[in-house]
């Protein structure tokens, strides 16, 4: 159904999420993030307002565990969902409801966590984390995408993924990367093509918005 990773880059302070799911337009529903705040993923029976509420709780000062406890406790449909929370300190918390379908799996570490449901193998999130940890000097977006690619190589989800998201927050209210594939036979590969095209322009396009006097007209 879906596999996702949330991560914090200590070097840049960026926070990001990457998702691949079997339904159309997962990027519109599943993952939110804000630098200096954290990230939240709500998948399976995704509820976008729940993810936004989680981010608001993190902004208010709650940590990952407290945010997750509040979200699950206030949601009458929590057993339909899989939720992951990452706070600004790099702590993570995860929940998988009893009505989600196997294989379900979670893999946490400091500064990142990966989750999945209806997986081809319970090792998919572990493979994703290993890919994310492999080259810490790379930009966060690249590390997240490599994690998603490794999750796909490890079997991905069933039914196969059809949409994908790569989102990285540069500031509490500003994304550096927000790329989506809404319906494709190979969404992770298509997301890679988009990122490879966007990557050389990402910082220049950000500068055009926040400092237009000093930005290149055509980055």
N, C-alpha and C positions, 0 to 999 in steps of 0.2 A: 504493500500500500504506500509506504513512505519511509525514507531514511534521511536523517538530518544531522548536522553538526553545528554547535555554537562554540565560539572561541574568542578569547582575548589575546591580543598581541601586546606583551609588556614593553617591547621596544618602541612601538609607535603609539600605544594607547588606543588603537582601533579595536572595535568589537564587531563581530560579524556572524552571519548565519549562512548555511548552504543547505538546500533541500532538493530532493528528487521525489516526486510522487506520481501515482498512477492516474490521478484525475487532472482535469484541465485547470490551469492557472493556479497552481499551488502557491506561487509567490504573492498572490493577492490575499491569501488567507492564513498562512501558517507561521511565518517568522518575522519578528521585529527586533530591532537592536538600537542602542544609542551609546556612543562612546562616553566613558565616564559613568555610565549607568548600568549597562548589562544587556542581556538578550533573553528572549522568551520564544519558545516554539510550542505551539499547540497543534497536534496533528491527529490523524485518524478521523474522528468526527470534529473537524476543525471549527473553532469559533473565534473569529478575528477579534471580537471585543474582549475575549478572555486574555489573549496575548497582549492587547493594549493595556488592559487592567494590570497585568503582571508587570509591564514596564513602568506603569505609574506607581505601583507599590515599590519597585526598586528605586525610583526617583525619590520617593518619600523617606528612604533610608532603611527599608527592610532588606535583609540579606536573602540569599537564594532559598534557603530552607524555609524561612518565614513567609516569603512570597509564595512558594509552592503550597505551603500549608493553608494559606489564606485562599488561594485559587481553588484548591481541591475542596476545602471545607464549605465554600460558598457556591459551588457548582453542583446542582442536582443531577447533572449528566456526566459527572467526572469519570464514571466507569466506562464511558464510551471513548475516552480520550487518552492520549499519551502526551505528557507535558515535560519539558525540560527548561530549567532556569539557570542562567549564569549571572552572577552579580559583579559589581565593579572590582571586587577584590579577587576575582577568579574562582570563587566558590561555586559549586554546581549542586543542583538538586533535581531529581527526576521522579516521575510517577507514571505508571502504566496501569490503566484501569482494567478491571476483570472482564469487560466485554470487548476488549480489543482482541484481534485474532492472531494466533501464532503463525510463524515464530515471532515473538517479541523479544527485544534485547536492549540493554542499556550498557554504555561504557563510559565511565567518568574518569577524569584526571584533573589535576590542577590546571585551571585556565581553559578547560574545554570539556565537552561531553558530546557523545553521539548516541542517538536513539533510533529505533526502527520497529516497524510492525509489518506483519505478513511478509517477512523476510525469507529469502531463499535459504539463508543460513543465519543462525544466531551470532556468527562471527563477523557479520557485516560491520556493526559499530566498532568492534575491536580493530578491524582492518582500517577503518576510517581514521581512528585516533592514531594508529601507527603511522599512517601517511602524513597526518597533520604534524606529528612530532619530528618527522624525519629531517627536515631542513628549516630550522627556526629562523634563519636569516632572510628567508624569502618574504615578500609581501603577504599580509594576511589573506588577501583575496586569492592569491595563488595557492597558498597552503590549504585553504578551505576547498578550493576546486579540486586539488589533488586528492583530498580526503573523499570528496564525492565520487571522483573517478575510481578510487580504490574500492569504495563501497559497491560501485557498479561491477567492477571486476570480481568482487567476492560473491556476486550473485544478485545483488540488488533486492528488489521487492517483487512480489507477485500480487496482482498483475504487473507487468513491466511498467516502468516509469514512462510518463508521457509529458511531464512538465518539470521545470526546475527553476531554482532561484539561487542567485549569488548576491548577497547584500553585505556591505561593510560600511560602518559608521565612522566618520572622521572626527565628529564633534557630537555633543549631546543632541543637536537638532539638525545635523547635516551628514548626508550620506556621501561617501566617496565613490562607492560602487552600488548600483542597483540594477542588475541585469536579470531578465526573466525569459524563459522559454515556456510558452503557454500551451503548445500542443505539437509534439514532434515524435517521430519514431525512435529517435536517439537523442533525448533531451540533454543528457550530460555532455555528449560530444558536441551538440549544437551550442551549449553554454560555453564550452571550451573555445569554440570558434568566435563567439561574441567577445569573450574576455581577451583573447589574443588580439582582436581588432581594437578593443577599447583600452587595453592596458597602456599603450604608449601615450594615450591622450588624457588619461584619468586626472593626473595632477594639473595639467594645463587647463582642462575644462573646469576643474574646481576653482582655480585661480581666476578664471574669467568671471565667475560669479562674485567671489568675495573681494577681489582686488582688480577690477576691470582696467584701471589706469595702467597697470603694469603687466597685464596679460597679453599674450600674443593674440592677434586678431584671428589667425588661423593656426591653431596648435597642431 
